[in-house]
Amino acid sequence: MWARIINVLLGLWLMIAPGIFQYSSAAADNGHIAGPIIITFSVVAIWEATRVVRKWNYPIGIWLLVAPWILGYDSTIAIISDIGVGVLVLIFASVRGKVEKSYGGGWSSLWKS
């Protein structure tokens, strides 16, 4: 659970950093879009039954690693912030967390003997 909470804080950072450091519009817009997505996936993944949703932050983390060059950031602080947050989101999304019960079964539950 602690890894999901850290990802929530990282998502909040993406949303407030442009206001603090006065990023360009491309970097600010990217933070205002990626931040809430990271927060949403992290909050949903807090519960044990939906823990797998943590992996949905992988594409967002990878996007944050390449976005400065695709969007053409003009601020070094924005580049460092997005790359740092991207790496941390990938690391903390990889933390599995403790699972005490088994939920669902999907299609494989139909063929159990």
C-alpha positions in Angstrom: 0.0 0.0 0.0 2.8 2.4 0.7 4.1 2.2 -2.9 0.6 3.3 -4.1 0.5 6.2 -1.7 4.0 7.3 -3.0 2.7 7.2 -6.6 -0.3 9.3 -5.5 2.1 11.9 -4.2 4.2 11.7 -7.4 1.0 12.4 -9.4 0.2 15.4 -7.2 3.8 16.6 -7.8 3.3 16.4 -11.5 0.2 18.7 -11.2 1.7 21.3 -8.9 5.3 21.5 -10.2 4.4 23.6 -13.3 2.9 26.2 -11.0 5.9 26.3 -8.8 8.6 26.3 -11.5 6.6 28.1 -14.3 7.0 25.4 -17.0 6.1 25.9 -20.6 2.6 25.0 -21.7 3.6 21.6 -23.2 5.3 20.5 -20.0 2.5 21.9 -17.8 -0.2 20.3 -19.9 1.6 16.9 -19.8 1.8 17.1 -16.0 -1.8 18.1 -15.7 -2.8 15.1 -17.8 -0.4 12.4 -16.5 -0.7 13.4 -12.8 -4.4 12.6 -12.4 -4.0 9.4 -14.4 -1.2 8.2 -12.1 -3.3 9.1 -9.0 -6.4 7.3 -10.3 -4.6 4.1 -11.1 -2.7 4.2 -7.8 -5.8 4.8 -5.7 -7.6 2.0 -7.4 -4.6 -0.3 -6.8 -4.6 0.3 -3.1 -7.2 -2.4 -2.5 -6.1 -6.0 -2.7 -8.7 -7.1 -5.2 -7.6 -4.5 -7.7 -3.9 -4.5 -7.0 -3.2 -5.5 -10.7 -4.2 -1.9 -11.7 -0.8 -0.8 -10.4 0.7 -2.1 -13.7 -1.5 0.4 -15.7 1.0 3.1 -14.5 3.8 1.5 -16.6 2.8 3.2 -19.9 2.4 6.5 -18.1 5.9 6.1 -16.5 7.4 5.3 -19.9 5.6 8.2 -21.4 7.1 10.5 -18.8 10.6 9.3 -19.8 10.2 10.2 -23.5 7.8 13.1 -23.3 10.4 15.8 -22.9 11.8 15.0 -26.3 8.6 14.3 -28.1 6.9 17.5 -26.8 10.1 19.6 -27.0 10.4 20.9 -23.4 12.4 24.1 -23.1 12.9 23.9 -19.3 15.7 21.7 -17.8 13.7 21.5 -14.5 10.7 20.2 -16.4 12.8 17.5 -18.1 14.5 16.4 -14.8 11.1 16.4 -13.0 9.3 14.3 -15.6 12.2 11.8 -16.0 12.6 11.5 -12.2 8.9 11.0 -11.7 8.7 8.5 -14.6 11.5 6.4 -13.1 9.9 6.5 -9.6 6.4 5.7 -10.9 7.9 2.6 -12.7 9.7 1.5 -9.6 6.8 1.9 -7.2 4.3 0.4 -9.7 6.5 -2.7 -9.7 6.1 -3.2 -6.0 3.6 -6.1 -5.7 2.4 -5.6 -2.1 1.0 -8.2 0.3 -1.9 -10.3 -1.0 -3.8 -12.3 1.6 -6.7 -13.7 -0.4 -7.3 -14.9 -3.9 -10.0 -13.0 -5.9 -11.8 -14.0 -9.0 -10.6 -16.7 -11.3 -11.3 -15.6 -14.8 -11.7 -18.2 -17.5 -9.3 -20.6 -15.8 -11.7 -21.1 -12.9 -14.1 -22.9 -15.3 -11.7 -25.7 -15.9 -10.5 -26.3 -12.3 -11.2 -29.9 -11.1 
